[in-house]
């Protein structure tokens, strides 16, 4: 099967996600058939390679075809691939649940599994509402989210997603949550620090909760970085204040760490940097190293006990066929092993600085605004009126052996945690050259 044949068949048979398919017709935008992956690189059928600068939509933590994850999955294949998790259990899901709970200091001791981030969001929302109802607080049925927040694209998750391109087309189907101002550090007024902006946004949150808390079940946030709205980064002070306000007003706090968890922000969980604990923690993407679909919602004893009853209807009646899949859980256990054995968080501090340094020269570029980084994410905004900038940059980066996908006019890097110094330097060179090429049209 050659490259053109696979491309033709894909465009005919596969409806690709978050994609206007017409843009790929006739070569308007490249569609790259990938033959294999190795480490941080992807290779097409003609032998061309692309450095995976976005971890294949933020999921691949330790490189493609990682031998340690491969070995764990091969061993699991010889034992058990899957079993119904209702009335049955198995070793990988138990061990993963115990290890994730331990990483929270056992503050979140109960794990509920699904397949993807949007499902995790919906589980957390449903658990919050149903838990309050089981406790006789039936008025608590509304939700609160940040302006610019993204929590998934299923109908339930869209209720707490405030990104117009995902939400607006389906607005008639959605029971939208209320929004409060984002603590995005880019919104600084004269002389304001990121902590000042966090406190200003928290005051708006306090006003809203003071007026509406009796009907609000939960407040959902992406800790420290609102990724899909353009890598909006904010100070941990906001999380500290939000936790205190949610406690005062009896509102659950949901930390959506689907994108920013698993070490991406500089700590294993982003909320650690605020020294808080949420009522619900959503994980997905990197938890299985980019190998298999998996998500998990961790929650507290108090939430779990609200469902613990003789009556079936008071239980949490949510499921899907592959809940707690043994292969996916084994991949996640291999990921946790790598974190522990290789001191990944510590090693990433050096990588993160080198990643930020690779983009630092662009801060002097006349079109670059708000250069920023946190952990293994580095980003900047581009001042341009060109409506095609995003596509021009994407193509220019591919021509320079680099996979990136700007979010509007925000260029970012979120590479696997195995990138070496030369690969980081390659990313910096490719981004700089692609920026100039895209702006030149």
N, C-alpha and C positions, 0 to 999 in steps of 0.2 A: 504494500500500500504506500503510494508516494504522497508527498506533501500536498500537491494540488488536489489530489483525489480526496484526501481526508478533509481538507478545507471545504471543498464543494459539498461533501456529504454533511459536514457539520452545519453549514449555513442552511442546508435544506431540511435537516431533521431535528436539530437541536435549537430550542428557543433559549437563548443565553440570558442570564439574569442581569438586571439593571442595565439593559442594553437596548438601544434603538437599532433594531436589526438592519434597517435600511442603510445606516451609516457604514456597515461592513460590506454592503453589496458593491460590486464593481471596484473594489479596492479603495473606497473612500477612507476607511479606517482598517488597519491591518488586523486580521484574525490569525493568530499564530498557533499552528498545530505543534504541540509539545510531545517529543518522543520519550524523554526521560529527564529526571532530576538527579543532581548529585551535589550535596552540600548546599551552598547558597545559590547554586546556578541551575537554570533550566536550559535544556537543549532541544532545538527543533530537529526536524527530520533531515535537514540539510547540514546539520552540524553547527549552526549558529547558536550562540549562547547568550543568556540574559541573566544578569545578576538580580535576584529576587529582592528588590529593595522595599517591598511591602509585605513580605512574608506570606504571599499568596492570600491576600485579604486578611492579613493579621493573624493567621492561624499557625504558621510554621515556625516553631521556636528553635529547633535544633537541626535544621537542614533537611533537605530531601534525601530519601533513602538512608536515613540514619541507621547505622548498623545495630545499635543497642535497642532501639524501638523495634526494628525489624525482627531481631532475635526474640524479643518478648512476645511479639505477635505470633511468630512461628511456633513457639512453645505453647501458646494458648490455643492455637488452631488444633493441636493434637489432643487437647483436653475437652474444651467446650467452647462453641462459638456463640451460643445464645440459649437462654431459657426464659420462659415466662417469669416475671418478677412478682406476680400476684400468687401468693401461696408457695412460692419457691424462692430460693436465694442461691448465691454462688460466691466463691472466694473473692474474685476480683472486685465486685461491687462492695462487699463488706470491707475489704482492706482499703479501698479508695475512700470510702466514707469515713473510716476511722482516721486515716491520714489527713484528709482535708479538715476534719473537725479539730485535730491536733494543731494544725496550722493556725486555727483561730483561737488557740488557747482553750479549746472546748467550749467557748462561748456560743458557738453555733454547732450543735451536736446532732442535727438531723438533716439528712441529705435526700432530696427528691430529684430523680433523674429524668432528663428528656434528651432531645437530639440536637437542639440548636438554640441560639440566643433568644430569638423571639418567643419560642416556647417557654424558656426560662422566665422571661418577663411576664408572660401570661400566668404562669404558675404562681409567681410571687404575688401578682395582683389578686388572683383568685383566692390564694391562701389568706391574704390580708383581709379581704372582704368577708370571706367565709368564717375566718377565725373571730372577727368582731361579731358577726351574726350569732355564732355559737355561744358567745358570751353575753348575748342579749343587747348588743349595741347595733341594731339594725340600721340606724341612721347613718352609720359610717359606711358609705358605699361609693364615695367619690375619691378621685386621685388628684395628685398635684405633681407637676414636673417643672423642670427648668425651661426657659426659653432657649430654643436651639437644641434641646435634648433629643437624643435618638435612642430608641430601645427596641427596634425591630419593625417589621413591615407586615406582620399578620394583623388582622382587624383589631384584635384586642391590644396588641402592642402599639399599633398606630394611635391608640387613644392617648398614650403618653409620649408620643413622638412629635416633636415640633420642628420638623424639617419639611418645608412646603412641597418639594418635589416628590417626596414619598407620600405625604399626607393628603394633599389637596384633591387628587383624582378620586380618592375613596372617602372623602369627607362625609357624604350622605350615609355611609355605612358605619361611621365611627361615633362612639359616645365620648367626645373629646374631654380630656382632663383640663383643669385650670393650669395656667402657667404663672410662674413668678420670675423676676429678672435673673439673668445669668450673672455669675461672678467673673465672667471672662475678663482676664487681665488687660485685654486690648481696649476695654472700655474706660480706661483711666481718664479722669478729668484732671485738670491742672494740679500737679503736685501729688496726686494720689499714688500710693503704693498698691501692689496686688492685695495686701492684707486690708487696706482701706476699702478697696472695691468689694472684697469679700464681706466686710462688715456692713457696707451699704446694702449689698444684696440680701444679707441676712436680716436687716431691718425690714425690708420689703416682705420677706418670708414671714417674719413675726407678725406684721400687720395682717397678712392674709390668714395665718393660722388663728390669730386672735378673733377674727370675724367668722371663720368658717370651720374651725376644728371639729365641731360636733358632727359634721357630715363627711369629714375626710378620713379615709381608712389609712392611706399611706402616701408618703412623699418619696419619689424615685429620683435618683441622681446617678450620673456617671462620675465617680470620684476623680477629681483633679484634672481630667481631660475629657472634654466633650468632642469625641473623635469625628463623627460624621458631619458635624456642622463646621468643620474646618480646623480641627485640632485646637479648640479653644481651651486654654490652660488657665487654671486658677489656684489661688492660695489655699492650703489646707485649713486655714482659719474658718473658711466657710463650712466645712464639714463639722468642725468642732461646734460651731454655733448652731448648725442645723440639727445635730444630734441632741443638743440641750433643749432646743425648741420643740422637737418631736417628743421628747420625754415630758416636757411641761404640758403640752397640749394633747397628750395621749394619741399620737399619730405614729404609725410604723415608719421606719426609715429603711428603704430598699436601696442597697448599693449595687448598681449594675456594673459589674467588673468584667463583663463579657469581652470587651476589648482591652481594658487597662489592667486586668488581673494577670496572674501568672508571670510576674516579674517585669511587665512592660513599663511600669511607671517608675521603677527603681527600687521598689520593695515588692515582695511576693504579692501582697494585696495592696492596692493603692490607698485604701482607707487607713492602713497602718500609719501613714505619714501624719494623720491627724490624731492618732492615739484614741480612736473610737471603735465601737463595735456596732454594726447595723442589726436590724431585726431580721433582714433577709439579705443574702449575698448571692448574686447570680454570676455563674462562671460558664464559659464556653470557649470557642475559638481555640486558644493555645493549650487548653487543658489536655487535649489528646495529641499535642504536638503537630497538628495539621494532618493527622492520619485518618481519623474516623469521626463522624458526627457524634457529638456528645455535649450535653449541658447539664448543669446541676444547680439546684437552689438549696442553699444551706439556711437553716433557721434555728430558733431558740427553743429551749424547753417550754417556755410560756406559750409560744405559738402551737407547738406540737400538742401540748396538753389540752388546748381548746378543742381539739378534734378527737381526743381519746375518750371513747364513750361506747356504751352497748349498742346504740342506734347506728345502723349503717349510714343513714342519711346525714349524720353528723361527722362522718369521716370525710377525708379529702378525696372526692371521686373524680380523679383526673388520671388519665393513663395514655400511653401509646404502646404499640406492639413491641418496640425495641427498647423500652425503658431499661436502663442499667445494663445495656448490652455488654457481655463479658469481654469481647474483643476490644471494644472502645475503652472499657475500664482498665484493661490490661495495658493498653497504650498509654493511658493517663498515669498509671503506676510507674511505667518506664520513664515518663516525663518527670515525675516527682523524684525518682531515683537519680536522674541526671542532675536535677537541681541540687540534691543533697551531696552527691559524690563529687561534683565538679565545682562546688562553691559558686554557682552561677550568678547569684545576686552580687557577690563581691566582685567577680570578674567583669560583670556588666558595668560596674561603675567606671572602669577604665575604658571599656568600649563606648559607653555613652559619651564620655568626654571627647573621645576621638571622633565620634560621629558629629557632635556639635562643632568641633574644631574644623571638620571637613567642610562644613557649610559656612563657617564664620566669615571667610572673605566676601561672601555675598552680601553681608550687612552693609557694605559700601556701595552696592549696586543701586543705581538711581531708581529702579523699579521695585526694589525689595522693601517690604514693610514687616514689622513685628517678628524679627527672627526670634525663635524660642525653642526650648527643648526641655524635656523632663524624662529621665530614664532613657529607654531605648526608642524614644520618639523625638525627632527633630523636624521643625516646620518653619515656613515663612510664607507671607502673603505677597502677591504680585500685583502692583498697580498697573492695570491695563484695561482698556475699554474693549478689547478684542473678544467678542463672544465665543470665538473658537480657540481661545488660548489653551484650554484644558486638553483639547484634542491635539493641537499642534505640539504641546509639550510632551504628551504621551508618545506620539510618533517619533519626535526628536530623541527622546530618551531610548526608545527601542533601537533606533539606529546607532546608538552608542552603547549597546549591549546592557541596557538597564531597564528593568520593569518598575515603573512608577505609575500611579493613577492620581493626578491632582484632584482635589475636591474643590470644584469651582476654580478660583484663583489662588487656592492654598496648595503649595507644594510641600510634601512631607516625605520623610523616610522612616520606615519601621521594619528594619531588616531582621533576619534570624539572629539568634544570639551567638552563632558560631562565626560570624564574619571576622576575617583577620584584618590586619592593618592595611594591606594592599587592596583588599576588597572595599574597605571603608574609603580609602583614597580614590578608588575607582568611582564609587558613588558620588563623591564630592565633585570630581572632574566631570562626570556625565551630567549631573544636575546643572552645573554652571554652564556647560556647553549647550545643553538642551534649552535652558532658559533664554540664552541669547538667540538661539535658532528660532524658538517659538515667538519671541518678541519681534524678530526680523520678518516673520510671516513666511 
